[in-house]
C-alpha cells in the first residue's frame, strides 16, 4: 500500500510543531488494519454488512488512515463511502456484492444531474485506494432488466436513474489496482473531477449487451493513468468525458491521460466523448488490442456537447473483428453528415477537433474502416495517419477534415479504400 502526505505550510514554528505532533506517522497509518468482522460483519452473502464495513472505514480514518480488509467470502452491502488515507483491500475470493434492493441506493445529485449513490464512493478525499485480488460486483441484472423497459433509462439527465459502481468525486491521489470490477448497474469506474488517478492491472466485466456498462470513464479529470486493463463490457471500454449535452457550463476539461497496454474485448471501444462540453486535451494511447468490439478508436461529439478537443496520440494499436476501426466524428450519435448540412453559428458547445495522430495501427476483419467527419463550421484539423493498415468491407470516409497520410493502406472489399467527400483535404507524404 502506498500512502502519500502533502506538505505542511510553514506559517510559524509553533503551528508547524503543533501540526506535526497531531499528524499520524506514515508507519502508523500504513500498519493500521481495520477488520469489519470486529464491527459485526457476517460475510454470509445474505446479511447486509454495510454498517460493519462503514464502521471499519470510519474507525481507520479516526486513527489517521489505514487498510480496511475484506477477507474471502461474500460481503453483501448497500453503498459505502471511503475516506482520505483509506485503502479498501479485497482479498482473493472476497466479493463486495451490491444489494439487490434498489431502495438501498438513494437518489442523489451526481455529476450535476439526477443519479443514485454508487456502491463504493469517495468525495473530496485524498490518498484513497482500492486494491487486492477480490471482486466488486454491482449485481446489475435487475437494473438492466428495468432499463430495457424505459427509453433513456440511466442516460445523463434522465429521470430514470441507475447507480454507477465505483465513483471518485473531486478526489486526489487515487489508486485502483489488482481487483475485478463487474456487473455495474451503469458506468463501472468513474473518476469525476479528480486528479492523479492510477488504474492498473484490473479487470472490468459485464455481459456483452448490458446497457451503459462503460468500464472506465474519466470525467473532467486530469493526470490519469490507465494501464494493463482487461475490459469486456456492454458499452465503452474507456470513455473520456467532460460535461453533459447542452451543459450551461462551466465544465473542466479532461486532460493529461495515458492509456497503455490494455486488452479490450466486447464493448464499444476506446472513446473520447461524446459528452465534451469541457473539452479534452493531451491523451496518449499506446499498445491497445481490440478484439470483437463495436468500435476501435472513436472521438465523438456534436453541436450540443463540444469544446476544444485535441492533442491526441494513438500508437501501436491492433484490431480484429471490429465493426468500425476509426471514427472521428462531430455528428454523434451518427457518424456521417446528412446529405445537406449548411454551416451553423459557432457557439460555446461547438466541437473543435484538432491534432489527432494515429500511428502504427493494424486492423483486420473489419466491417467499416470508419470516418473522419467534421462540421462545416468546425472542420477537423491536422489529423495524421502514419503506418495505418486496414482491411475492411467498407472504406474510410473523409469530410470537412484536413488529413495527412504516410504509408497508409485501406483495402475495402466493396469500393474505394479512402472516400473523399465535401471539405475533405488529404495530403500525401
C-alpha positions in Angstrom: 0.0 0.0 0.0 1.2 3.5 -0.8 0.3 6.4 1.3 1.3 10.0 0.4 1.2 13.1 2.6 1.0 16.7 1.5 3.4 19.4 2.7 2.6 21.4 5.8 2.5 25.2 5.2 5.2 27.0 7.2 3.1 29.6 8.9 5.1 29.7 12.2 7.3 27.4 14.2 4.6 26.8 16.8 1.9 26.0 14.2 4.3 23.6 12.4 5.2 21.8 15.7 1.6 21.5 16.6 0.6 20.1 13.3 3.5 17.6 13.3 2.6 16.4 16.7 -1.1 15.9 15.8 -0.4 14.2 12.5 -0.1 10.4 12.4 3.2 9.0 11.3 3.2 7.2 7.9 4.3 4.0 9.6 1.3 4.1 12.0 -1.2 4.8 9.2 0.3 2.1 7.0 0.2 -0.5 9.7 -3.4 0.2 10.8 -5.8 -2.6 9.7 -9.4 -2.3 10.5 -11.4 -5.6 10.2 -15.2 -5.3 9.6 -15.6 -8.6 11.5 -14.9 -6.6 14.7 -17.9 -4.5 13.9 -20.4 -7.3 13.4 -19.8 -8.4 9.7 -21.4 -11.8 8.9 -20.0 -12.3 5.4 -22.7 -14.8 4.6 -23.9 -13.3 1.3 -27.4 -12.8 2.9 -27.0 -10.4 5.8 -26.0 -6.8 4.8 -22.6 -5.9 6.1 -22.9 -2.3 5.2 -22.8 -0.9 8.7 -19.9 -3.1 9.7 -17.8 -2.1 6.7 -18.6 1.6 7.1 -17.7 1.5 10.8 -14.4 -0.1 10.0 -13.7 2.7 7.4 -14.6 5.4 9.9 -12.5 3.8 12.6 -9.5 3.7 10.3 -10.0 7.3 9.4 -10.1 8.3 13.0 -6.7 6.6 13.5 -5.2 8.6 10.7 -5.8 6.2 7.9 -5.1 2.5 7.1 -6.4 -0.6 5.4 -10.0 -1.9 5.6 -9.6 -5.6 4.7 -12.3 -7.7 3.3 -11.3 -11.3 3.6 -12.6 -14.2 1.5 -16.3 -14.5 1.4 -19.4 -12.6 0.0 -19.9 -9.2 1.6 -23.4 -8.1 0.8 -23.7 -4.3 1.0 -25.6 -1.2 0.3 -23.4 1.9 -0.5 -20.2 2.5 1.5 -18.1 5.7 1.5 -14.3 5.7 1.5 -12.3 8.5 3.2 -8.9 10.0 2.9 -5.9 7.8 3.6 -8.0 4.7 3.4 -7.2 1.5 1.4 -10.1 -0.9 0.7 -8.4 -4.2 0.3 -10.3 -7.2 -1.2 -8.5 -10.4 -0.6 -8.6 -13.3 -3.1 -12.0 -14.9 -3.2 -13.6 -11.8 -1.5 -16.6 -10.3 -3.2 -18.2 -7.0 -2.3 -21.7 -7.6 -3.7 -24.3 -4.8 -4.3 -27.6 -5.2 -2.5 -30.4 -6.4 -4.8 -32.8 -3.9 -3.2 -32.9 -0.8 -5.4 -34.1 1.3 -2.5 -30.8 0.8 -0.8 -29.3 3.2 -3.4 -30.7 6.6 -2.6 -31.4 9.3 -5.1 -28.7 12.0 -5.2 -27.5 14.7 -7.4 -24.4 13.3 -9.1 -22.4 14.9 -11.9 -24.8 17.9 -11.8 -27.7 15.6 -12.7 -30.1 13.2 -11.0 -28.5 10.0 -10.0 -28.2 7.3 -7.3 -25.5 6.7 -4.8 -22.9 4.3 -6.1 -21.9 1.1 -4.2 -18.4 2.5 -3.5 -17.6 6.2 -3.5 -15.3 8.8 -2.1 -15.8 12.6 -2.2 -13.2 15.2 -1.6 -10.8 12.5 -0.4 -7.1 12.2 -1.0 -4.7 9.2 -0.9 -7.6 6.7 -1.3 -7.1 3.2 -2.8 -8.9 0.0 -3.8 -6.5 -2.9 -4.0 -6.3 -6.7 -3.8 -7.4 -9.8 -5.8 -11.1 -9.7 -5.0 -14.2 -8.6 -6.8 -16.6 -5.6 -6.6 -19.9 -6.8 -8.1 -22.7 -4.4 -8.8 -25.4 -7.1 -9.1 -26.7 -5.3 -12.1 -29.0 -7.7 -13.7 -32.3 -6.4 -12.2 -31.2 -2.8 -13.1 -30.5 -3.8 -16.7 -33.9 -5.6 -17.0 -35.6 -2.5 -15.7 -33.6 -0.2 -18.0 -34.7 -2.2 -21.1 -38.3 -1.3 -20.4 -37.8 2.5 -20.2 -36.4 4.7 -23.0 -33.2 6.6 -22.0 -33.1 4.8 -18.6 -29.9 5.9 -17.0 -28.8 8.4 -19.6 -27.4 11.6 -18.0 -30.3 14.0 -17.4 -32.9 11.3 -17.4 -35.4 11.0 -14.5 -34.9 7.2 -14.6 -31.6 6.7 -12.8 -29.3 3.8 -12.1 -26.3 3.8 -9.7 -22.7 3.7 -11.0 -20.5 1.2 -9.2 -17.3 3.0 -8.1 -17.1 6.8 -8.1 -14.2 9.1 -7.0 -15.7 12.6 -6.9 -13.3 15.5 -6.6 -10.5 13.3 -5.2 -6.7 13.4 -5.4 -4.1 10.6 -5.4 -6.3 7.7 -6.2 -5.2 4.1 -6.8 -7.2 1.2 -8.1 -5.1 -1.9 -8.6 -5.5 -5.7 -8.9 -9.2 -6.0 -8.4 -12.0 -7.1 -10.7 -14.9 -4.7 -11.1 -18.0 -6.1 -12.7 -21.8 -6.1 -13.4 -22.4 -2.4 -12.6 -26.0 -1.2 -13.0 -24.5 1.6 -15.1 -20.9 3.0 -15.6 -18.5 0.9 -13.6 -15.4 3.1 -12.6 -15.6 6.9 -12.7 -13.0 9.4 -11.6 -15.0 12.7 -11.6 -13.2 16.0 -11.3 -10.3 14.0 -9.8 -6.5 14.4 -10.2 -3.6 12.0 -10.1 -5.5 8.7 -10.7 -3.8 5.4 -11.3 -5.9 2.4 -12.5 -3.8 -0.6 -13.3 -3.8 -4.4 -13.5 -7.6 -4.6 -13.1 -10.4 -6.5 -15.0 -13.7 -4.8 -15.7 -16.5 -7.1 -16.8 -20.2 -7.1 -17.8 -22.3 -9.1 -20.3 -21.9 -8.0 -23.9 -25.3 -6.4 -24.2 -25.7 -5.0 -20.7 -26.8 -1.3 -21.1 -24.4 1.6 -20.4 -21.9 -0.6 -18.5 -18.8 1.5 -19.5 -15.7 0.1 -18.0 -13.7 3.3 -17.1 -15.0 6.9 -17.6 -12.6 9.6 -16.6 -14.8 12.7 -16.4 -13.3 16.2 -16.2 -10.2 14.6 -14.6 -6.5 15.1 -15.0 -3.3 13.1 -14.7 -5.0 9.8 -15.2 -3.1 6.6 -15.9 -5.0 3.5 -17.2 -2.6 0.6 -17.6 -2.9 -3.1 -18.2 -6.7 -3.2 -18.0 -8.7 -6.0 -19.4 -12.2 -4.9 -20.3 -15.1 -7.0 -21.6 -18.3 -5.0 -21.2 -21.6 -3.8 -22.8 -20.6 -0.2 -23.6 -17.4 1.9 -24.0 -14.3 0.1 -22.7 -12.9 3.6 -21.9 -14.9 6.8 -22.4 -13.2 10.2 -21.6 -15.9 12.8 -20.8 -16.1 16.4 -19.6 -19.7 17.7 -19.5 -23.3 16.9 -20.3 -25.0 17.6 -23.6 -26.5 21.2 -23.6 -24.4 22.0 -20.5 -24.7 25.6 -19.3 -21.1 25.4 -18.1 -18.7 25.9 -16.7 -17.1 22.5 -17.3 -13.5 21.4 -16.6 -11.7 19.5 -19.3 -10.3 16.0 -19.1 -6.5 16.2 -19.8 -3.2 14.6 -19.4 -4.4 11.0 -19.7 -2.3 7.9 -20.6 -3.9 4.6 -21.7 -1.4 1.8 -22.1 -1.1 -1.9 -22.6 -4.8 -2.7 -22.5 -6.9 -5.5 -23.9 -10.5 -4.7 -24.9 -12.8 -7.5 -25.9 -16.5 -6.8 -26.2 -17.7 -3.2 -25.8 -17.9 0.0 -27.8 -14.2 0.6 -27.9 -12.0 3.4 -26.7 -13.9 6.7 -26.9 -13.2 10.3 -26.3 -16.7 11.8 -25.9 -19.4 12.1 -26.6 -20.1 14.5 -23.7 -17.3 17.0 -24.3 -18.7 20.3 -23.1 -15.5 20.9 -21.1 -13.1 19.6 -23.8 -10.3 17.1 -23.7 -6.6 17.6 -24.3 -3.4 15.6 -24.2 -4.4 12.0 -24.4 -1.8 9.3 -25.2 -2.9 5.8 -26.0 -0.3 3.1 -26.7 -0.3 -0.7 -27.2 -4.0 -1.4 -27.2 -5.6 -4.7 -28.5 -9.2 -4.7 -29.7 -11.0 -8.0 -30.4 -14.7 -8.1 -31.0 -15.5 -4.5 -30.0 -18.1 -2.4 -31.9 -15.5 0.3 -32.5 -11.8 0.7 -32.2 -10.8 4.3 -31.8 -13.6 6.8 -31.5 -13.6 10.6 -30.9 -17.2 11.8 -30.9 -19.2 14.9 -30.2 -21.9 17.1 -31.7 -23.1 20.7 -31.8 -24.7 20.4 -28.4 -21.7 18.9 -26.5 -18.4 20.0 -27.8 -15.4 22.2 -26.9 -11.6 22.2 -27.5 -10.8 18.6 -28.2 -7.3 17.6 -29.3 -3.6 16.8 -28.9 -4.2 13.0 -29.0 -1.8 10.2 -30.0 -3.0 6.7 -30.7 0.1 4.5 -31.3 0.8 0.8 -31.7 -2.8 -0.3 -32.0 -4.1 -3.6 -33.4 -7.7 -4.6 -34.0 -9.6 -7.6 -35.3 -13.3 -8.4 -35.7 -14.3 -4.8 -35.1 -17.2 -3.1 -36.7 -15.7 0.4 -37.1 -12.0 0.8 -36.9 -11.7 4.6 -36.7 -14.4 7.2 -36.0 -13.6 10.8 -35.6 -16.9 12.5 -36.0 -18.7 15.7 -34.9 -22.1 14.2 -35.7 -22.7 11.8 -32.8 -24.8 9.7 -32.4 -24.5 9.5 -36.2 -21.1 9.0 -37.9 -21.5 10.8 -41.3 -23.1 14.1 -42.1 -26.6 14.3 -43.7 -26.8 15.0 -47.4 -27.4 18.7 -46.7 -25.8 20.3 -43.7 -25.1 24.0 -44.0 -22.7 25.7 -41.6 -24.3 26.9 -38.4 -23.3 29.6 -35.9 -20.3 28.7 -33.7 -21.3 28.5 -30.0 -19.7 27.6 -26.7 -20.7 24.0 -27.4 -19.3 23.7 -30.9 -16.8 20.9 -31.1 -13.3 21.8 -32.4 -11.3 18.6 -33.1 -7.6 19.1 -33.8 -4.1 17.5 -33.7 -5.0 13.8 -33.7 -2.3 11.3 -34.7 -2.8 7.6 -35.4 0.5 5.7 -35.9 1.2 2.0 -36.3 -2.4 0.9 -36.5 -3.3 -2.5 -37.9 -6.9 -3.6 -38.4 -8.2 -6.8 -39.9 -11.6 -8.4 -40.3 -13.2 -5.0 -40.1 -16.7 -4.1 -41.3 -16.0 -0.4 -41.9 -12.7 1.4 -41.9 -14.8 4.3 -40.4 -14.9 8.1 -41.0 -13.3 11.4 -40.2 -16.2 13.9 -40.3 -16.1 17.5 -39.2 -18.8 20.1 -39.1 -18.8 22.6 -42.0 -18.4 25.4 -39.4 -15.7 23.5 -37.4 -13.7 21.2 -39.6 -11.4 18.6 -38.1 -7.8 20.0 -38.2 -4.5 18.2 -38.5 -5.3 14.5 -38.4 -2.1 12.4 -39.1 -2.4 8.8 -40.3 1.1 7.1 -40.3 1.7 3.4 -40.8 -2.0 2.7 -40.8 -3.2 -0.5 -42.5 -6.9 -1.5 -42.5 -8.7 -4.4 -44.3 -12.4 -3.8 -44.3 -15.7 -4.3 -46.1 -16.2 -0.6 -46.4 -13.7 2.3 -46.8 -12.7 5.3 -44.8 -14.9 8.4 -45.5 -13.3 11.9 -45.0 -15.3 15.1 -45.0 -14.7 18.6 -43.6 -11.3 17.4 -42.3 -7.6 18.0 -43.1 -5.8 14.6 -43.1 -2.2 13.9 -43.7 -1.3 10.3 -44.7 2.0 8.4 -44.8 2.3 4.7 -45.5 -1.4 4.2 -45.3 -3.4 1.4 -46.9 -7.1 0.9 -46.7 -8.4 -2.2 -48.5 -12.1 -2.1 -49.0 -14.0 -5.1 -50.4 -16.8 -3.0 -51.9 -15.1 0.1 -53.3 -12.6 2.8 -52.7 -10.4 2.5 -49.6 -10.5 6.2 -48.9 -13.6 8.1 -49.9 -13.1 11.9 -50.1 -16.3 13.9 -49.6 -17.1 17.6 -49.3 -14.5 19.5 -47.4 -12.1 16.6 -47.2 -8.5 17.5 -47.7 -5.9 14.8 -48.0 -2.1 15.4 -48.1 0.2 12.6 -49.1 3.7 12.2 -47.6 
